[in-house]
Structure formats: structure tokens, C-alpha cells
Amino acid sequence: MDPAAELLAAANLGWRRRGVRGEFLGGECDTGSMKIVSSRRPSVLFMLLALCAWVGCSGGSNATVPDGGAAGRGGTAGGAGAAGQAGAGGAASCAPRASYGGGETSMAGASVTASIVDETGAPVAGQPTYICGLDLCADPAITDSAGHVSIQTTLTMKKPAFKYGDGVSYAELSVPLTAATTDFTAGGKVLALGKLAGKPGAPLAPGSSATSGDVTIAVPAGATVGIDTLVYDTADSQMFRAVAVPLTNLGPVLDPVEVAGAPADFSLLYGVGPAETTLCPPAKISVALPHATAAAGNDLGWVPGTAVEFWVTTTDTGQTYAPYAGWAKMSDGVVSADGSTATTLDGALEGFVALESFAIRKAQ
């Protein structure tokens, strides 16, 4: 294998989780302008930079890292092309629901201050945070014992976002940055994060259902389940886990989110893992609706048969299933006859083709 191919292979192995599915190299790495998207495995960055220095990356390249790993994009091994999207359920059922990205702007420098809590309101200590764009990332900063963190960068990034959570012990979420200085603690606000570690877990096995907390995922018989084993490298971390994240603690994360020019009006949010797992044919998601105050049905007042929507968010820079640090509808759904659950619909473009943290709202 020639040096450039070895560099590309290293990128595919170490950086697929961060969405290196399109342009990978750009600019001259010996000037520090090599565009590498962040991983939660910082050691890979240094390995790639060393390889770049060894082979000489001057002039840049538009090499495309082959998508897919062991399971591909929800289809046969090794790719998101015709085979990757078709999988076992047909091209329509396993393909991304739409195309995302384009027209992103860059911002020079950014700083963020935040206080991060878990779903119970307890401080989240020792978790990595990043300022990352579609093209590169700043050095991470770690939350202190009170869940507080300050992070800054002078780098110019395309569509920068503040990312927090490691995706393994905690769900990973991201907030787009629109100003050079962002203080998420203003007015006593916090950023919420769901803790996955310690939650009940179940294997994502074809032909079976896995339940964690309020969420059940039913994987069709014969389905391809593509888990990123570079990030989720133990049997325990590959278990399906879900945690409800209270919207009252999300502060600015969802307040400004709009869909078709109107407030998203999400009612429930769940952090899940292993994130970015591909599923083909699509999996059915069922959520037990909150009923702490309602004698029957649910606390949301959703009557049986109410149409709902399942929306996902992602930190995938390839923007395959949703915009980077944004939201996209994954599936339509309906409230059950007894009002106790919300479930994705059956159909060619329904269900989850990728497991991501998701929100539910009443259909608009």
C-alpha cells in the first residue's frame, strides 16, 4: 500500500465516527491547514498529522474516505452507494430521508461558557467539550466538578458548533454557534445531557426488541445492524441505551430551533447509544409517554391516534441523516389506542435507518 493509501486507510479507521464521508484533505498539512474533522479520540489526530508530514500533503486533495465499515450504510459491507442504501429493505427504505447541508458560512474564532447537568440536574464532571466546524475542531476542554467549562478557539471554522458529551457514558449533543462569544450560563441557564452509563441496556439483535427506559427499538429479522466498533469497542457499549432528557433544563439548545420557519415545539427528547448505528431495514421505535399526572393516557394530552413526528439530531459532519448540529425528521408516528405510547409508522420512508438522539413532537 502506498503512503497516501495508508493515510486514507488510517482516516477511514480512526475517523469514520466523525463523519469523514466526503472531502477529507484540503490545503497543505505542513502549514497546519489540513482539514481534519474532530474525533473523540484525539490520539488519532496526532497519528494522522504525523502520517501527513511523512507522505507530504501539500497541494491538498479531494480524496473521499470510503463510507461504511463492517456493515456499510445499512446495507452490504463497504459503502453508501447503491448497495449501501438498498440493503435488505429496498433503496427507498434504507436511504437517508433527504439531502442536508450546503451554503454553510465560516466564523473566525469562538468562545463558549457553559454549565452542563445530567437528566437529574446533577453536574456532569469530566466530560469533553469541543468547538467544531464541518472542517476542523479546536482542542477539547473538560468540564470541572461543577459541570462548568470555558473553551475558546481562534480557528476559522465552517458552521461551528459547541459539542458536549462523549457519546458513550453520556449522549452527545451539539449547539450551533452564531456569535463569536456565547455564554450559555446567562440567566442561570444550564445545558442538559443524558447519562447513558448505568442505564439498562439490551443488544441490538435482528429479529428482536431492545428496551431501555421509556424507549423500545424493534430490529427487523434479517436486518443489518452497523455499529461503529471503533468508538463502541466493548460488548457493553454496543448495548442499546436511552435516557429521557428534560426539556426544562435544555436552556438555549432547543429554544431557537425552528422547522419550516416555525418553532420546533418538541415535547420529548431522548439521548441514545450507540449513536450513528445504521439499521436496514429500518427499525421501529416505540416510546412510553409520560403519565405521572394523568390517570390514563399521557401527561401531554395526546389522544389516541394523534399524529406525531420523530426528529433526530447528529454531530455527523457528513450530514447524512440530519444537518450537522441540526435537526431532521426521521419518521412519522402515531399515539397508541390506549394513549400510552408513541410509535413510528410502517412504510418505505418510516422508522429509523440510523440511531441518533431524537425528539418527538405533535405533527404540525
Phi, psi and omega per residue, in radians:
M1 nan 2.279 -3.139
D2 -1.287 2.818 -3.062
P3 -0.967 -0.730 -3.136
A4 -1.106 -0.681 3.124
A5 -1.160 -0.641 3.103
E6 -1.134 -0.686 3.085
L7 -1.073 -0.764 -3.129
L8 -1.134 -0.692 3.119
A9 -1.125 -0.730 3.110
A10 -1.078 -0.691 3.115
A11 -1.095 -0.769 -3.113
N12 -1.113 -0.699 -3.118
L13 -1.271 -0.779 -3.009
G14 -1.592 -0.259 -2.965
W15 -2.224 0.127 -3.106
R16 -1.074 -0.589 -3.130
R17 -1.085 -0.496 -3.095
R18 -1.562 0.156 3.005
G19 1.463 0.509 3.110
V20 -1.401 1.331 -3.037
R21 -2.003 -0.015 3.121
G22 -2.320 -2.205 -3.134
E23 -1.102 2.219 -3.111
F24 -1.918 -0.802 -3.115
L25 -1.898 2.538 3.069
G26 -2.887 2.198 -3.101
G27 1.614 -3.014 -3.063
E28 -1.817 2.039 -3.060
C29 -1.164 -0.429 -3.124
D30 -1.300 -0.089 3.039
T31 -1.852 0.066 3.116
G32 1.451 0.221 -3.094
S33 -1.790 0.195 3.098
M34 -1.088 2.277 -3.063
K35 -1.608 1.814 -3.140
I36 -2.161 2.242 -3.116
V37 -1.435 2.482 -3.019
S38 -1.115 2.607 2.976
S39 -2.134 2.787 3.000
R40 -1.378 0.074 3.049
R41 -1.964 1.403 -3.026
P42 -1.004 -0.469 -3.109
S43 -1.053 -0.515 3.137
V44 -1.123 -0.607 3.125
L45 -1.014 -0.831 -3.104
F46 -1.155 -0.618 3.076
M47 -1.088 -0.779 -3.116
L48 -1.181 -0.686 3.106
L49 -1.118 -0.673 3.106
A50 -1.127 -0.737 3.105
L51 -1.117 -0.680 3.134
C52 -1.088 -0.743 3.120
A53 -1.114 -0.587 -3.101
W54 -1.237 -0.806 -3.055
V55 -1.523 -0.356 -3.112
G56 1.413 1.763 -3.050
C57 -1.769 0.271 -3.052
S58 -1.054 2.568 3.139
G59 1.594 -0.366 3.088
G60 1.389 2.961 -3.109
S61 -2.710 2.656 3.051
N62 -1.930 0.590 -3.140
A63 -1.032 2.479 3.112
T64 -1.857 2.174 3.082
V65 -1.278 2.215 -3.123
P66 -1.046 2.265 3.141
D67 -1.396 2.861 3.108
G68 1.529 2.613 3.038
G69 -2.167 -2.170 -3.140
A70 -1.055 -0.622 -3.053
A71 -1.950 -0.071 -3.136
G72 1.169 -2.817 -3.098
R73 -1.546 1.152 3.101
G74 1.194 0.503 3.131
G75 -2.611 -2.463 3.122
T76 -1.278 2.860 -3.023
A77 -1.076 2.447 2.846
G78 1.609 0.478 3.005
G79 2.931 2.814 -3.140
A80 -1.893 0.300 3.110
G81 -1.391 -2.551 -3.065
A82 -1.042 -0.747 -3.120
A83 -1.209 -0.714 -3.102
G84 -1.121 -0.645 -3.116
Q85 -1.451 -0.508 -3.082
A86 -1.252 -0.937 3.117
G87 0.923 -2.558 -3.071
A88 -1.536 -0.206 -2.983
G89 -2.003 0.198 -3.131
G90 1.632 2.691 -3.023
A91 -1.039 -0.714 -3.070
A92 -1.188 -0.710 -2.995
S93 -1.247 -0.497 -3.071
C94 -1.834 -0.045 -3.135
A95 -1.359 2.726 2.969
P96 -0.967 2.644 -3.039
R97 -1.266 -0.378 -3.130
A98 -2.876 3.137 3.036
S99 -1.754 2.449 -3.066
Y100 -2.264 2.739 3.088
G101 1.628 2.956 -3.116
G102 1.954 2.388 3.095
G103 1.365 0.247 -3.133
E104 -1.186 2.520 3.111
T105 -1.807 2.826 -3.139
S106 -1.828 2.721 3.102
M107 -2.364 2.376 -3.111
A108 -1.638 1.927 3.088
G109 1.355 2.612 3.105
A110 -2.861 2.634 3.026
S111 -2.426 2.523 -3.085
V112 -2.374 2.405 2.970
T113 -2.141 2.334 -3.081
A114 -2.664 2.718 2.952
S115 -2.131 2.168 -2.992
I116 -1.983 2.307 3.138
V117 -2.204 2.813 3.076
D118 -1.562 -2.973 -3.061
E119 -1.163 -0.295 3.098
T120 -1.639 -0.107 -3.074
G121 1.634 0.011 3.132
A122 -1.359 2.523 3.131
P123 -1.039 2.481 3.070
V124 -1.727 1.872 -3.077
A125 -1.783 2.588 3.012
G126 1.251 0.385 3.133
Q127 -1.790 2.477 -3.133
P128 -1.301 2.540 3.004
T129 -2.267 2.653 -3.089
Y130 -2.436 2.675 2.796
I131 -1.898 1.991 -3.037
C132 -2.316 2.491 2.975
G133 -1.901 -3.007 3.079
L134 -1.204 -0.348 -3.021
D135 -1.906 -0.523 -3.120
L136 -2.811 3.023 -3.082
C137 -2.301 2.660 2.981
A138 -1.485 2.938 3.053
D139 -1.051 2.519 -3.128
P140 -1.276 2.810 2.977
A141 -2.239 2.585 -3.041
I142 -1.894 2.410 3.102
T143 -1.170 2.498 3.131
D144 -1.484 -3.003 -3.061
S145 -1.111 -0.370 3.109
A146 -1.667 0.094 -3.119
G147 1.386 0.165 -3.084
H148 -1.572 2.562 3.089
V149 -2.656 2.522 2.976
S150 -2.231 2.317 -3.096
I151 -2.485 2.516 3.130
Q152 -2.579 2.785 3.108
T153 -2.627 2.649 3.026
T154 -1.815 0.019 -3.102
L155 -1.233 2.629 3.018
T156 -1.650 2.144 -3.033
M157 -2.210 2.626 3.045
K158 -1.553 2.144 3.140
K159 0.891 1.116 -3.102
P160 -1.163 2.617 3.102
A161 -2.544 2.696 3.037
F162 -1.667 2.085 -3.096
K163 -1.977 2.384 -3.134
Y164 -2.498 2.554 -3.054
G165 1.727 2.518 -3.076
D166 -1.600 -0.099 3.122
G167 1.395 -0.087 -3.129
V168 -2.045 -1.122 3.068
S169 -1.282 -0.606 3.116
Y170 -2.268 2.680 2.988
A171 -1.088 2.701 3.108
E172 -1.870 2.229 3.111
L173 -2.220 2.882 -3.139
S174 -2.571 2.617 -3.115
V175 -2.232 2.149 3.094
P176 -1.063 2.519 3.107
L177 -1.875 2.225 -3.121
T178 -2.019 -0.093 3.132
A179 -2.313 2.716 -3.108
A180 -1.130 -0.533 3.119
T181 -2.194 2.196 -3.129
T182 -2.276 2.134 3.103
D183 -1.966 1.749 -3.121
F184 -1.344 -0.082 3.129
T185 -1.625 -0.079 -3.112
A186 -0.989 2.340 -3.136
G187 1.279 0.314 3.121
G188 1.340 0.296 -3.106
K189 -1.357 2.765 3.075
V190 -2.301 2.876 2.994
L191 -1.869 2.243 -3.104
A192 -1.583 2.666 3.136
L193 -2.590 2.356 3.137
G194 -1.552 2.330 3.116
K195 -1.518 2.158 3.127
L196 -1.610 -0.632 -3.113
A197 -1.037 2.328 3.124
G198 1.551 -0.206 3.098
K199 -1.366 2.657 3.085
P200 -0.987 2.397 -3.138
G201 -2.208 2.719 3.123
A202 -2.549 2.562 -3.103
P203 -1.204 2.540 3.068
L204 -1.545 1.399 -3.041
A205 -1.842 2.321 3.092
P206 -0.974 2.407 3.123
G207 1.415 0.231 -3.134
S208 -2.463 2.945 3.102
S209 -1.951 2.507 3.096
A210 -2.107 2.290 -3.119
T211 -2.131 2.351 3.045
S212 -2.499 2.068 -3.098
G213 1.076 -2.246 -3.103
D214 -1.461 -0.140 -2.932
V215 -1.913 2.320 3.030
T216 -2.129 2.330 3.076
I217 -2.066 2.178 3.137
A218 -1.814 1.998 -3.114
V219 -1.645 2.170 -3.085
P220 -1.080 2.640 3.049
A221 -1.054 2.398 3.140
G222 1.350 0.095 -3.105
A223 -1.246 2.684 2.978
T224 -1.643 2.204 3.127
V225 -2.006 1.933 -3.071
G226 -1.799 1.663 3.112
I227 -1.671 2.381 3.083
D228 -1.333 1.728 -3.064
T229 -1.370 -0.102 3.034
L230 -1.294 -0.636 3.104
V231 -1.571 -0.850 3.131
Y232 -1.695 1.416 -2.920
D233 -1.756 0.198 3.042
T234 -2.232 2.746 3.137
A235 -1.050 -0.631 -3.126
D236 -1.194 -0.749 -3.120
S237 -1.198 -0.339 3.116
Q238 -1.492 -0.063 3.065
M239 -1.220 2.535 3.050
F240 -1.246 2.253 3.071
R241 -2.411 2.538 3.123
A242 -2.464 2.588 3.126
V243 -2.507 2.350 3.087
A244 -1.367 2.266 -3.141
V245 -1.885 2.032 -3.095
P246 -1.090 2.259 3.137
L247 -1.192 -0.415 -3.127
T248 -1.132 -0.405 -3.129
N249 -1.740 0.103 -3.055
L250 -1.467 -0.191 3.082
G251 0.901 -2.172 -3.026
P252 -1.437 0.017 -3.051
V253 -1.121 -0.833 -3.076
L254 -1.851 -0.275 -3.092
D255 -0.932 -0.788 -3.068
P256 -1.568 -0.014 -3.083
V257 -1.182 2.303 3.105
E258 -2.225 2.612 3.068
V259 -2.206 2.135 -3.106
A260 0.930 0.655 3.052
G261 1.448 0.015 -3.139
A262 -2.139 2.719 3.115
P263 -0.934 2.438 -3.095
A264 -1.117 -0.597 3.064
D265 1.005 0.786 3.079
F266 -1.206 2.515 3.139
S267 -1.863 -0.480 -3.113
L268 -2.449 2.581 3.103
L269 -2.405 2.395 -3.130
Y270 -2.312 2.284 2.955
G271 -1.571 2.420 -3.086
V272 -2.385 2.827 3.039
G273 -2.696 2.732 -0.003
P274 -1.334 2.138 -3.053
A275 -1.161 2.682 3.126
E276 1.129 0.322 3.017
T277 -1.234 2.265 -3.141
T278 -1.604 2.542 -3.027
L279 -2.381 2.112 -3.122
C280 -2.582 2.095 -0.034
P281 -1.045 2.875 -3.092
P282 -1.049 2.632 3.111
A283 -1.632 2.635 3.094
K284 -1.623 2.306 3.108
I285 -1.905 2.301 3.038
S286 -2.179 2.377 -3.114
V287 -2.170 2.204 3.042
A288 -1.288 2.032 -3.076
L289 -1.287 2.577 -3.116
P290 -1.081 2.454 -3.137
H291 -2.556 0.723 -3.124
A292 -1.231 -0.546 -3.069
T293 -1.907 -0.429 -3.091
A294 -1.473 2.347 3.114
A295 -1.192 -0.539 3.103
A296 -2.528 2.831 3.138
G297 1.248 -2.158 -3.061
N298 -2.574 2.818 -3.104
D299 -1.254 -0.261 -3.081
L300 -1.427 -0.205 -3.102
G301 1.347 0.299 3.115
W302 -1.429 2.010 -3.106
V303 -1.357 2.786 3.087
P304 -0.918 2.404 -3.138
G305 1.509 -0.041 3.116
T306 -1.057 2.291 3.095
A307 -1.368 2.300 3.126
V308 -2.251 2.970 3.127
E309 -2.296 2.465 3.078
F310 -1.857 2.109 -3.122
W311 -2.026 2.461 -3.141
V312 -1.998 2.715 3.029
T313 -2.225 2.662 -3.048
T314 -2.596 2.733 2.975
T315 -1.857 0.273 3.127
D316 -1.244 2.019 -3.127
T317 -1.270 -0.251 3.034
G318 -1.294 -0.233 3.107
Q319 0.907 0.813 -3.056
T320 -1.327 -0.797 -3.055
Y321 -1.978 -0.144 3.081
A322 -2.890 2.800 3.054
P323 -1.079 2.569 3.070
Y324 -0.986 2.205 -3.123
A325 1.000 0.484 -3.138
G326 -2.301 -2.829 -3.033
W327 -2.325 2.588 3.055
A328 -2.622 2.575 3.119
K329 -1.286 2.213 3.097
M330 -1.637 -0.658 -3.055
S331 -2.805 2.660 2.914
D332 -1.458 2.849 -3.141
G333 -2.692 -3.115 -3.103
V334 -2.611 2.615 3.068
V335 -1.456 2.401 -3.057
S336 -1.132 2.927 -3.086
A337 -1.096 -0.460 3.105
D338 -1.700 0.042 3.089
G339 1.305 0.202 -3.026
S340 -1.658 -0.358 -3.068
T341 -2.396 2.762 2.969
A342 -2.079 2.285 -3.024
T343 -2.323 2.480 3.080
T344 -1.140 2.616 3.122
L345 -1.353 2.820 2.968
D346 -1.518 2.688 3.127
G347 2.533 2.888 -3.044
A348 -1.069 -0.579 -3.109
L349 -2.043 0.591 3.118
E350 -2.118 2.963 -3.086
G351 1.419 -3.131 -3.097
F352 -1.829 2.048 3.021
V353 -1.580 -0.200 3.071
A354 -2.553 2.373 -3.138
L355 -1.505 2.014 3.137
E356 -2.425 2.782 3.000
S357 -1.008 2.432 -2.989
F358 -2.464 2.809 3.090
A359 -2.193 2.758 3.105
I360 -2.189 2.435 3.040
R361 -2.446 2.811 3.012
K362 -1.195 2.398 -3.107
A363 -1.004 2.380 -3.098
Q364 -1.625 nan nan
